[in-house]
Amino acid sequence: MKKIKIINSYKYLLAIVGGLIISSCGEELNEPTLIEPSHRVVYTSQVDFNNTIEVGGDITFGDVSRGVVSRTWEFPSSASMNANTSDAIIKAVFNQPGTFDVTLNQTFKEDAFDIESSNTIGKEIDTTFVITVLEEIKATFKANYINDDGTLGDELIIADNALNEVTAGKSIRFTNVSTGVPANFDWEIEGGSTSNETLTGEIDAQYSIFNEEYDVTFAATRVRPFGGDTLVVKNLIKTIPSTEPLVLNKLTDKDGKIALEFSRAILDSSVDIADYSVTIVNNGTTIPSNILSAEVDSEQQNLLLLELDGENIYNDDEITVAYTAGSLFTTDGVAADSFNSNTLIFNTVNIIESSGTDYDYSFEGTTNSNWVFSGWDPPFNEYDLTVTTDQAQDGLSSALVKMQSGVGTIFTNRNATGDFKTIPVETGKAYEIGMWSYVTTDLSAIGTGEKPAWRFFWFPGVDWGVGDVVVYDSDFPTNEWVYSSTFVTFSEAGDIRFEIRGFNAPSNPNDLEVYIDNISVSEVTLRP
């Protein structure tokens, strides 16, 4: 007895069976007696989806083989059928989750020809279909406090009116623990400012306003087999006052104004223009700037907006803000210390994300095999690249690249068939190519001469003189995510591919280990 464990595709089934019928008809016209061939052709209605269904779902099993003397289907006890076990076509409903075998025993008149293997496989054949039955999705999540050192703290109680106390300025990590194998997630975290994608199974949210109560809504779904569930938890979080120092999370822009995003809400009446100064440098030239107004954003109380007097800000400006301790207080009564900000990072639209291209700018949907060496000569051929979840600027993944001193890397993003993944661009516009990086190794020994750097080349229309996206020197911050960029124009419109070149220049005698994440290409406005 021949046993076959296989899942047969029936995309081309009708064509094959039709051909057999035509062939048989042709023989009937030419022969006085109809000779029926023995051909094995079996299928399931869910073969293109790995024979995976949800509890209560059905699959149709079909035996359209020729020359069958007898057949017997065997189903698990948890399945119910609409036909006899000897019928050619059976629809079965699966009522329990798990992995099940459905077997078909066939006896043919002659040794049967198998369509898939193109071989004869005997007169008596057993075929096994492996069926995966998923539970209905039940949306569930857990939540943990995030300690000051970034580690996870205690779990929160997930229940309506739990009112888990969260100190203003602190963050909570929400993690999917749903059943039923969902593939898609959507978080609505009331009052929480999120730094990563809301469509992942894990997300961090920072709460900035105290004496508030907040809900969390979480949806977990999958497209095939279709299913989903939504969990709404009312009054999950209650924020309480903090005695910790106020932290400037980032300097960015909003509606043409300079935006200072703090760790928690600012008391509007404590804002005094005289406490702030803005410095703008463009291409080495300092641009005079005075502050016209300073106010807390009406939509986001931890956001302080500075409007300049008669001066616009441009994407190629290097903008910093200094605050001299004075009147600024949080709404929970903590005074702000003096600070000098990092350079402003503009809110821009990443066309890699918005255009719908499958280029994996965030390393969330690819593996090592999708980041392919471009074939350059030494020294750009000695490196190690690993897509990993050890670090991420947001989402779950990034790429860890390791280069010894004096060697480098050059690679592209490709799909499973080896084709380049591309990005659509236009001529006549200015773009910013950006990237986040996280250096884990010591840079203090970097000396004079060419510095370690990342540079992006593109094809077609390459500009070999393009500037570095990021340059590492002895002052570059380590063990934290840093955004770097350069400004470019493209000489040819259409779809381009990136060749990403990293080089650990000999000025750094040590190995370079760096995570990279969230590559961006954004349309920008440069200072005239």
Secondary structure, DSSP 4 states (H G I P E B T S, - for coil): -EEEE-----TTHHHHHHHHHHHHHHHHHHSSS-----EE-EEETTGGGTTEEETT-EEEEEE--BSEEEEEEE--TTEEESS-TT-SEEEEEE-S-EEEEEEEEEEESSPPEETTTTEE--SEEEEEEEEEEEPPPB--EEEEEE-TTS-EEEEPP-STT--EEEETT-EEEEEE--BS---EEEEEETTEEESS-TTSSEEEEEE--SS-EEEEEEEEEETTTTEEEEEEEEEEEEEE---SPP-EEEEEEETTEEEEEESS-B-GGG--GGGEEEEEEETTEEEP--EEEEEE-SS-TTEEEEEESS----TT-EEEEEE-SSS-BBTTSPBPPPEEPPPP-----BHHHHT-----TTSSS--GGGEEE--PPTTTT--EEEEESS--SSSS-EEEEEE-TT-EEEEEEB-TTSPBP-EEE-SS-EEEEEEEEEE-S--TT--SSSPPEEEEEEESS--TTPPPSEE--TTS--SS-EEEEEEE--SS-EEEEEEEEEE--TT--S-EEEEEEEEEEEEE----
